[in-house]
Amino acid sequence: MQFLGSIEAKIDAKMRVFVPANFRKVLQAGGQSVLILRKDIFQDCLVLYPESVWEAEIEKLRSRLSRWDRKEQLLFRQFVVDSERLELDANGRILIPKRCLQMIGGEAEIQFLGVDNTIEIWAKNQLYDSLIAPEDFAEEIQRIMNGGNADER
């Protein structure tokens, strides 16, 4: 499952929004109608995980944490505390809790961004403000793709 694209959308008065059609097609092809929503750890955006992706992430996280370690149990709890289970309705909409939108400063207009096997939701115009400068991006990609040595050819 891979999501690609950046699509603007409007949230209606009942806090519902249409999941972009190209993302819905990917979800339907994967047999996914349930999404898990949580705030991103590093950025001011929300992340939609298809249920199977969420389950894999939770299993991976749980396997690295001990239920018998107080700090690790707290980390796990904090990861799941603001998670919301959302279902696509018959029209392809999801209901985004108002408190979740408030976490990212979103209101009526948002932007969906396909990021590999998840979908991010950004407050309108916030996505591009969070990106690094094009020159820095190019240098970092070059460094990473050259195995960490930007001088390699």
C-alpha positions, 0 to 999 in steps of 0.5 A: 500500500503506497499513497502518493500526492498532495490534495487540498480539502475542506472540512464540512460543518459536521467535521467530516472530510472526503478522503481523496479519491486516489487514496480511497482507491488504494485503501479499497484495493488493500481491503481497508476501511478503518483508519487510525488517526494520531498526531505525528511525533515530530511535526504538527500534522495528523497521520492516518494509518490504514488499520493493517499498517497501524497494527504492524507499527503497534506490534513493532513498538510493543516488541521493543518495549517491556510491559514491566518497565515503567518508563517504557509502558509510559512511552507506549501509553503516550503513543496510543493516548490520542489515537482515534479509530475512524471508518470511511463512511459510504461516501468516502468521508471520515469524521475528524475529531475537533480536538485533533484538528486543534492539535495542528492548528487546522480549521476548515481547510486542510491538505492531505499528503500521501507519505508511503503507507500513511496519509498525513493531514496538515493545516492548509499552508503549513506543510510547505512551511515545514519543509527544508530549503531546496538546496539543503534537501538536495545536499541531504538526499545526495549524502544519503544516496551516496551512502553517507559520503556526499563526495562519492560519485 
